[in-house]
């Protein structure tokens, strides 16, 4: 299952030239357990931003964008986000 997720994420990363927002990837929302499509990669990797814009990837219809706390997001494999993405004082 993780392999399929990674394959899809790489495919979307390569094909995102058709999207106006740029590159997207998926993370798991720890509160709901659903996947979140990250729409703002810059906010994801910026340790000074605690929130990012994304949308739930659930159901058949495209969900509306929403704001998510980075502290509530993990990789689908269960790993936490890298510290350099969430801690502005990390060196």
C-alpha positions in Angstrom: 0.0 0.0 0.0 2.8 2.5 0.8 4.5 1.6 -2.5 1.3 2.5 -4.3 1.0 5.8 -2.4 4.6 6.7 -3.3 4.1 5.8 -6.9 1.0 8.0 -7.1 2.8 10.9 -5.3 5.7 10.7 -7.7 3.3 10.6 -10.7 1.4 13.7 -9.4 4.7 15.5 -8.6 5.8 15.0 -12.2 2.4 15.9 -13.7 1.7 19.0 -11.6 2.7 21.3 -14.4 -1.0 21.3 -15.3 -2.0 22.7 -11.9 -1.8 26.3 -11.0 -0.8 25.7 -7.4 2.4 23.7 -8.2 3.5 20.5 -6.6 1.2 18.5 -4.3 1.7 15.5 -2.0 -0.3 13.5 0.5 0.0 13.4 4.3 -2.2 11.7 6.9 -4.4 13.8 9.2 -3.9 12.2 12.6 -7.3 13.5 14.0 -9.4 11.9 11.2 -7.1 9.3 9.8 -7.8 10.6 6.2 -5.3 11.6 3.6 -4.7 15.3 3.0 -3.5 16.6 -0.3 -1.0 19.4 0.4 -1.6 22.3 -1.9 1.1 24.6 -0.5 4.5 22.9 -0.5 6.2 26.1 0.6 4.1 26.3 3.8 4.8 22.6 4.4 8.6 23.0 4.4 8.7 26.5 6.1 9.3 25.9 9.8 7.9 29.3 10.7 4.5 28.4 9.4 2.4 26.2 11.7 -0.5 25.8 9.2 -0.9 24.9 5.6 -3.6 24.7 2.9 -4.7 21.4 1.7 -7.8 19.3 1.1 -9.0 16.0 2.3 -8.6 13.2 -0.2 -11.7 11.2 0.6 -14.8 10.2 -1.3 -15.4 10.6 -5.0 -15.8 14.4 -5.1 -13.0 16.9 -5.0 -13.1 18.5 -1.5 -12.8 22.2 -0.8 -9.4 23.5 0.3 -9.0 23.9 4.1 -6.3 25.0 6.6 -4.5 22.2 8.6 -2.2 22.4 11.6 1.2 20.9 10.6 1.3 19.3 14.1 -1.7 17.2 13.1 -0.1 15.8 9.9 2.2 12.8 9.5 3.4 10.8 6.5 1.1 8.0 5.5 3.7 5.5 6.7 3.2 6.9 10.3 6.5 8.9 10.4 6.4 12.4 11.8 7.3 15.4 9.6 11.0 16.3 9.6 12.0 18.5 12.4 13.4 21.1 10.0 9.9 21.6 8.6 8.3 22.2 12.0 10.9 23.7 14.3 12.2 27.2 13.4 15.0 26.8 15.9 16.3 23.5 14.5 19.9 23.6 13.4 
